[in-house]
């Protein structure tokens, strides 16, 4: 996996780009199949206990991680757009702060040469404070670790 390129195009967005040494169809399956999601999404920072996926526009999703200290970290949302093997758009709510407005995430999957996938993930927060909280949360380490496992599963 290439190193993550993380930028902040404006005050409310985070853009993550990388290239995975795996075919796009395999990366898509690992990204959207509950049994595979459970193996990579936690980034090794907990046990992924729930991966519910209703992969269709309007379909709900929910992920739950059991952390080493026994606490749970949960997220849920709804898919707004599903273009198989190309694009996913979903809302995301951190259940630890359910009163907060959800973020909107767009993931794009593109061929980047034989057996390689270019992955672009745009995270749009409601405001700068929320964006900055995501940046400060340690999400980069989780993404690095999780995407490395994702690449292995998809290869």
Number of C-alpha atoms within 10 A of each C-alpha: 17 13 11 18 12 16 12 16 10 11 15 17 22 20 19 18 17 17 21 24 20 23 21 24 18 18 25 20 16 23 22 19 15 17 14 17 22 21 18 24 24 24 21 16 15 18 18 23 15 17 20 18 19 15 18 16 15 14 15 17 21 17 21 20 21 17 15 10 7 9 10 16 16 18 18 20 20 21 22 18 16 17 12 14 18 15 17 23 20 23 20 20 19 17 16 11 11 11 9 12 15 20 20 20 20 18 19 18 22 17 18 16 11 10 14 19 25 20 22 20 19 20 22 22 22 15 13 14 12 19 20 16 12 15 14 10 10 10 13 16 14 17 19 17 17 20 25 18 21 26 21 16 18 19 15
